[in-house]
Amino acid sequence: MTPPPSISSDLKGPTLGPTYFTAFGVDERLIREALSDALSQGGEYADLFFQHRVAHNFVLEDGSVNRAFKGTELGVGVRVVKGDQTGYAFTEDLSLESVREAARTAATIAEGARTGAPQRFHMTTGLPSRYATARRWDNVRPEDKLPLLTGLNDRTFSMNDAIRKVNITFADEMSAILIADSSGRVVEDIQPMTLLYLSCVAEKNGEREQNTYGVAARQDMSFYSKDRLDVMVREAVDRTMILFDAVQAPAGEMPVVLGAGASGILLHEAIGHGMEADFNRKGTSIYADKIGRKVAQPFVNIVDEGTQEGARGSINIDDEGNAVGRTNLVENGVLTTYLHDTISAKHYGVKPTGNGRRESYQFAPLPRMRSTYMLPGPHKKEEIIASVKKGLYCSNFTNGQVQIGAGDFTFYVKNGYLIEDGKLTKPIKDVNIIGNGPKVLEQIDMVADDLTIDQGGWTCGKDGQSVPVSQGIPTVRVASITVGGRSER
């Protein structure tokens, strides 16, 4: 496999010198000999993915932080590619012999004459800096983090006398990665992450309701400004208290308005996965034969990108070391491309889109989303709501299930409103919406100009791997979706 066009194989830039992983004994000799073993059975391409991750997690319950965890991962994954076949092995032991043994194991996928390994390596320089931090999370002491949790707890209880219980989860991590491949390229990145979830339970007239609000980013401690924490408390409490006045929605087919921001979960799950190239290469996605064809109205545009500064789904490079930019999936209603890693890009004869991602060094990369959202459209939110005589407005979702290939889905609506005669009326709860992602895409007949990228701690699962993502959407109207609510007689 020749390096994809986005990989520089002409060995420009500085030769390999000290890196983050030098402290763990990773040097040019180890990389060269491991790649030589990886290519010893005739593999066309090989790479090494080194990772060191330090993660912390704190949980506040019943007024005190009573659980805390620290996790450390260190290891390397070795990938060998022969045609469409991938051999993969990993080890937590970074000694020369252990890494070479993993490489020989991965090499068994191939059969043929030894392929030559590079004799010189060069660092890729000039990477973007989308998540620079003043102080890395592995250098922030627990006593600097705990007041954040206890302060949130006190403020949440003070917001409303009906609050009975508050749970808060705080997590942070620092992940360093280094990728070296058989073109001689070496690239390194340091990736921060943090998230904060606030859950509260309220009691009123003998009934209890619960709801949550969370934020996440690739930023440092400065992310948790007073304004952001104020929004967290207010949203968590308001989302909970409104459920006491909520009613069940009527069941049946009706127009559904998806609120800006968190409704992007439906776009991600029911539509975005179907645009990942591996599903299309294998013919399991409904979009497998739709490149260049109309899949939505002309004012519908969908993109996936990794370039938003500090966003949870942002990355400086993907987990194959490829450049990351913006991929226009749907332009003016027409499907233009898929999300590619190196293998799928070679299959389709295109450049990788920077979507090769993996959970950790224990996994081979797959085409995965980063930050997927719909661009603003020509309508106004108020105009969209006013256009609906009888329907639903949905703003907050949980517990979705999706059949990725076909796009069939069901989502539980946690917060929303009835729309009656063009106005938001009663809040709703205990509602499911059921449909098919590609058909819903076709049914979108109004898109507002209020795109919102949600800051929640979204995590995408696929083939046993989880990766952090972002998502967003403007207010949109879907002409008809099946609503599972209260049957009317």
N, C-alpha and C positions, 0 to 999 in steps of 0.2 A: 504494500500500500504506500503510494507516494504521499507526502504530507499535503494536507488540504491547502488551498491558496492562502488562507489566513495565517498559516504557520510559516514563519521565516526559516527556510532551510539553507540559506546561503552563509550561515555562520557569521553574520555581522554582529557587532556588539562585543562587550567584554568577555574574555574567557572566564570559565567557571572559577570563582574564588570562594571566599567564605560566604556562607549562607546561614539562615536561621538554623538549619539542620546540621551544620558543622559541629555543633555542640553534642550531637548525638552520634557522631562518628561517620556521618554521610559525607563522602568526598568523591572526587572525580573517579578514583579507582573503583570504588564500590559501584557507582552508577554504570561505568563502562563494562565491568565484568558481569553485572546483573543483566544488562541489556544484551550482552554477547550470549549469555546462557538463554535468555528469552528467545533469541532468534536462532538458536542452535538446531531447531528441527524444521527450519524453512518458513518460519512466520514472515509475513509481509511487513508487519509493523509491530512495534512494542512500545510500551511506556511504563514508567514507574510513578506511582502517586504516593508521596510521603505526607503524613499528617500528624500533627501534634495538637490536641485539643484539651483545654482545661475549662470545665464547666462547673457552675455553682447554682444551687437551687435552694430557696428559702420558702417555707410555708407558714403563714400566720393563721391560727385558728383560736377561737375563744380568747382573743385579746393578747395572745403571746405567740412568739415565733417558737414553735415546738418541733419543727422538723427542718433539718438542713443537710444538704448533700454536696459533696464535691466529687467530680469524676474527671479522670485523666485518661486520655487515649493517646497512644503512640504506635505507629505502625506504617507499613507500606503495602500497597497493592500492586501487583504486576499483571499487566494485560498484554496478551499476544493475539494478533488478529491475522486470520488467513481467510481471505474472501469475506463471506458473511459470518464466519465462525469466530467465536471469541473464547480464548482460554484465560482463566483468571485464578490467581492465588494470592494470598496475603499472609503476612507474618507480623507479629508484635515485637519480634526480635530483630533489631537493625544491625546485627553483626553481619560481616561480609558473607559468611557461609550460609546463614539463615536466609538472607535476601537472595542469594544465588540459588538456594534450594527452591524457594518460592518461584523464581524465574524458570527453573527447569520444569517445575510442575505445570506452570501455565503454558510452557512451550509444547506440551504433549498434544495440544489441539492440532498442531501442524505436522506435516510429514513431507520431508524433502531435504534439499541441500541447505546447509547452513547459510544464513544471510549475514552479511557483514554488519557489525555494530560500528557506530561512529567512534572515531579515535579522539576527536576534540569536541568540547561542549562550550556553548556560549549562552550567557544569560540574556533573556529577553528584557529589555529596558523600556522606559517610557510608558509604563502602565498607568492608566487613569487612577485617581485617588478618590473613590466614591464614598469611602467611610473612614476618613482619617479621624483618629481619636487622640485627645490630649493625654489620656492615661488609660493604658490597657486594662481590661477587666481582671486579668490575673494579678494585677498589682493593686487592686482596690480591696481594702480590708473589710471583713464582715461588719465591723462596728461602724463603718461608713455607710453601709447599706440598710442596716436594721431600722434606723430612725425613719426611713422612707416608709416602711411597712407599718410601723406603729402609728405614725402620723396619719396615714391613710385610714387606718382602722378608726381612730378617734374622730376624724372628720366625717366619715361615713355614718357613724352612730349619731353624730350631732345634726345631721341633715334632716332626720325625720324620727319622731318618737316610735314609729311603727317598726323600725329596723330591730331585728332580734339577733341576727348572726351575720358576721362578716368573715369571709375567707379571702386571703390574698396570697398569690403565688408570684414570686420574683425569681427570674432566672437570668444568668449572663454566661457568656462564654467567649473565649479567644481561641481561634483555630488558625494554625499556620499550615499552609500546604506548599509542596514543591513538586512540580511535574517535570520529568525528564523523559524525552522520547528518542526514538531511533533515528530522527533527523539530526540529532545533536543539540536540539533546543532544550533549554532549562528555563522554567518560569516559576516565580514564587509569589505568594500573596499572604497577607495577614488579615483575617476576617473576624471582626467583632460581631456580637449579637446580644440583644437583651430583650426581655419581654416582661410585662407586668399585667396580671389578671386580678380583677376585683369582682368578687361575687358577694351578693347580699341577699338575705332572707328577711322578709317583712311579714308581720301578722296584723290582721285587721278583721274585727268582728268574727273571730274564731277561724278565719281562713289564712292560709300561708301562700305566699308567692316568692319566687326566686328569679333572679336574672343576673347577668354579668356584663362587664365591659373590660376590654383589654387593649393594650397598645404594644407595639414591638418595633424594633429598628436595629440597623447596624450602626449604632452610635454609642457614645460613652455616657457617663453619669449625668452629663449636662442635658441629655434628652428629657430627663424628668424635671421639667420646669414647673413652677407653681401653677401656671396657666394650664398646662397639660394635666396635672394632677387634679385641678379643680374640675376640668371637663370629665375626667374619669369618675370622680365621686358623683357629680351631678347626673351623668348619663346612667350609671349603674343604679342609682336610687330611683330616678325617673322611670327607667325601663321596668323596674320592679313594681313601683307603686301603681302605674297605669294598668297593670294586669288585674287589679281589683275591680276595675270598671269595664273590663273587656268582656266581649260576648263571642259566641261561636259564629263563624261565618256560614252563610248558606252554602250548600253543596251544589256542584254542577259546573257546566262550562260557562266562563265569563271572562271579560277583560281583566287583566291584572297589570297594575302599574308597579314596576320594580323601582324602589327608592334608590337614589344615588349612593354609591359607596359600597356598603356591605353586601348588597344584592349581587355584586360581582362574583360571589360564590357560585351562582348559577351559571354565569358565563364561563367561569373556570372549569367547573366540574362537567357540565352537560355539553359544552361546546369545545373548550380549549383542549381537553384530552384527545378529542377526535382529530385534532390538527397536529398531534405529535407524529413525527414521520415514521417511527417504527410500526405504529398501528396501521398506517397506510401502506408501508412497504410490505407488510404481511397480509394486507387485504382485509383486515378486521375492522377498519373504521368506515363509517358511512361516507366519509369524505375522500375515500381512496381514488375515486374517478372524477373528482370535482374541481381539480385545478383548472383555472380559467373559466369556470362556470359561475353563474349567478347563484348565490346562496342566501341573499338577503336584499332588502331594499337599498337603493343607491345611496341613501344617507347613512348607512351602517358601515362603520370602519372599525376593525379590531386589530390591535397590535399586542405584541409581547416584547418587553424590553428588560434590560438589566441595568439601566443607566441612571435611574433616579437616585440622587444623592442621599445616602443614609437609609434607604428603604430596605425593608426586610428581604425583599426579593432581589435586591441589587447585588451584582458581583463585578469585580474588575476583570476577571477571566472566568471562563467556565472550567469544569473539572477535567477537561482535556487540554487546558491551556490556551484555548481559542479566544480570539477577540470577541467582545460582547457589545452589541449595539441594539438597534430597534428593528424588529421584524414585523413588516406589514402583512398580516395574515389575510385580512379581508379588506379590500380597497373598493370603495363605492359599490359595495354589495357583491363583489366578485372575489372568490377564493384565489389568492395569488401564490401562496407557498405554504410549506409546512415548517414545523420546528425541527431543526436537524442537529444531530451530533455528527461526528466524523464518518461513522459507518453509513448512516442513511444518506449523508451528503454525497458520498462516493457512489452510492447506488443510484441516486437521482442525477448525478453529474452536476451538482451545484456546490456552492461554498457552504461550509458549516455556518449555522446562525448563532453559535455561541450558546446552545441549549443542551450541551452534554453535561449532565449533572449526576452526582452520586451522594448518598447519605454519608459515607465515610470511606476510608481506605479499604474497608472490607467488601466493597461493592464495585462492580464495573459501572461505568457511566451509561445513562440512557437519555434519549430526548425528553426533556422536562421543561415545564414553564418556569418563568422567572416572575415578571409582573405583567399580568394579562388584563387588558381593559378595553373598553369601547370608547372611541373618541366622541367629543361633543357633536350633537346634531343640530338641526335647524329650529327645534321647538323650544318652548318654555315649560317649566315644571307646572305652572299654574294652568297653562293651556292644555297640557296632557290630562291633568286631573279633571278639568272642566269638561273634557270630551267624553267622560265615562258616565253613563246614566246609572248603571248598577255593576259594581265590581269590587276589587280589592286593591289596596295599597299596601305593599309589603316592604318592610324596612330592615328586618333583622331575622336571620335564618340560623337554624341549627340542625344537626342530625340528617344530613342529606345522604342519599344513596343513589349511585349512578351505575348503569351498565355502560362502560366506556365505549365499546365498539359501536353499539347502536345509538347511544346517547339517551336512553330511557332513564328518567330520574323521578325521585320523589324528595321533596324538601319540607321540613317542618318550619312553619312560620312562627317565630317567637314573638315578634311585635309587628303590628300593622293596623290598618283602619279599614272599615267599610267605606266605599265610595257610593254615595247616593245623590243622584241628580247633580253630578259634577262637584260634589263637596265631600271632604273627609268628615265622617260622622263618628260612629262608635269605634273604640279600639277593639281589636280582635285577639283571640288566643286559640290554642288547640286546633290549628289549621294546617293541613298539608296541601301542597300543590304538586300535581302529577302531570308529567308530560314527556316530550321527546326533545332533546336539545336542538338538533338541526331543524325540526319543525317549528320550535319556538323562535329560532333565529329568523325563519321565513315569516313568522307571524308578528315580528316587531314592526309596528307601523308608525311609531312616533319616537323620536330621540331628542332629549333636551340638551341644553348647552351647559349643564351644571356638573360635568365630570368630577367625581370625587374618588381619589385613591384611598382606600380604607387602610388604617394603620394597625389593624388587628394582627394578632400573632398567628397568621394562617400557615398551615403546614399541609403539604400535598403528599399523598401516599400513592405509590405505584410499584407493582412487582416486589412488594416487601420493603421498599425503601421510602423514607420520608425526607423531604427537603423543604426549607423555608421558602415561602412565596408571598407576593403581594398581589392585590387585585383591585379592580374598581370598575365603575360604570356610571354613566349619567342616569337621570330618571328616564325610564323607557316605558312605553306601553306595548304589551303583548295583546293582540286582538282577542285571543282566547286561550285559556289554560283550564284544565280540570282542577277544580277545588274540592278537596275532601273536607267537608265541614258538617253542619247540621242539615239533615234532610228536611225540606219544607213540604208540608201536606196541605 
